[in-house]
Amino acid sequence: MLRRIDLARGERLTEASLRRSGGVDAEILAATACIVNDVCDRGDAALLEYTEKFDHVKLVEMLVSKEEIEAAVATVGDEFLDVISAAAGAIEEFHRRQVPQSWFTTQEGGVFLGQKVTPLRRVGIYVPGGRACYPSSVLMNAIPALVAGVDEIVMVVPPDADGSVNPYTLAAAAEAGVEEIYKVGGAQAVAALAYGTETIERVDKIVGPGNAYVTAAKKLVMGACGIDMLAGPSEVLVLADQTAIPAFVAIDLMAQAEHDPRAATYLVTIDPALPDLVEEALEALLSESPRGDITRRSLEDNGVVIVCADIVAALDAVDLIAPEHLEVQMADAFDLLGSIRNAGAIFLGHWTPEAVGDYVAGPNHVLPTGGTARFSSPLSVDDFVKKSSVISYSVEALELDGPTAMILADREGLWAHSASVGLRLAAIDDFAAELDEDEGGES
């Protein structure tokens, strides 16, 4: 079932041999550009037309009412509300540890420097909907923004066939404090968030996962606003040795494969006997899965086993793949942590399934995919703040650093840059006393 690459027998692992299906398809990008431009030109009218065309819902009102949210909370039951509250608490606690602080310092001679951290004013979170229900995505996208101090959080979600929004999704939004919610999805929702319409005010940043058209739209609007990342198919890599339990490995591979036929699953092992045992466990477990067809297709099309001669080769394989999720099901899992360079989230030990990270552990489950963990990080509080440099020079400090700045400006051929320093240096005797008095006598 799983394609095998045996590095212990001299086969090579390359980016090409992984056959990743990442990137944005050119045809999808072109079709999405038409939607984005149309929403930009026609606003709400285009949004309503695309909702009727793609979601088969003729809406009169896109905004989810307060009454709809309250009805959803009353519908889902106390057990779900308790669960979503516990998950939200863990996510908030984890992300509060990430909050960056402004800092300032002074240097001899009267230089004041620093960094001012400011939350974004308004962000949009995209939550998949329609046939799907992802309350966990609501929490993972909204809570870091809330912790960062974002003033306004707006959510967009495709409506169900009857024009409603899944009550579990709305209950999660209520738990996260999101009150501005619109029944609109797809590329058209991304365009509305980026450029604004008569009903939906534009945002500073868009975060959250979606289908290929949502990803294409985020790529197109990047620059008009910020985005979190261009997410591709979900992926997991299990790094395992002879202590791994085959059924645990198999079910964790399936947990990613059941998302999407394009989901990627990797088993990297130094135990040549383990792959066959995992294959046997997969066959047994697939017969029990209600999503067996999707899962099997994903495993057959995008599942890879990599057999390595030693742990050094295995870790090299992990870093090349740079997986979204990395499970280390090995005897010395914690000892290996320092040797892992590229992974979105790292799950250590046999008793840490990736699913706990999706829902209840606290770290964010919006993670870099398609090898982008080489240079990207999980969604965090940092995604919802911006940082401004702060600089103030006294007369004495300008006298000290000014000539150096002038030389560099002159070498770059930027006359006004140099003159902006030179004029001040030449005027120090005439204006320094007056400037000091205006600035409170500080120098």
Secondary structure, 3 states (H helix, E strand, C coil): CCEEEEHHHCCCCCHHHHCCCCCCCHHHHHHHHHHHHHHHHHCHHHHHHHHHHHHCCCCCCCECCHHHHHHHHHHCCHHHHHHHHHHHHHHHHHHHCCCCCCEEEEECCCEEEEEEEEECCEEEEECCCCCCCCHHHHHHHHHHHHHHCCCEEEEECCCCCCCCCCHHHHHHHHHHCCCEEECCCHHHHHHHHHHCCCCCCCCCEEECCCCHHHHHHHHHHECCEEECCCCCCCEEEEEECCCCCHHHHHHHHHHHHCCCCCCEEEEEECCCCHHHHHHHHHHHHHCCCCCHHHHHHHHHHHEEEEECCCHHHHHHHHHHHCCCEEEEECCCHHHHHHHCCCCCEEEECCCCCHHHHHHCCCCCCCCCCCCHHHCCCCCCHHHHEEEEEEEEECHHHHHHHHHHHHHHHHHCCCHHHHHHHHHHHHCHHHHHHHHHHHCCCCC
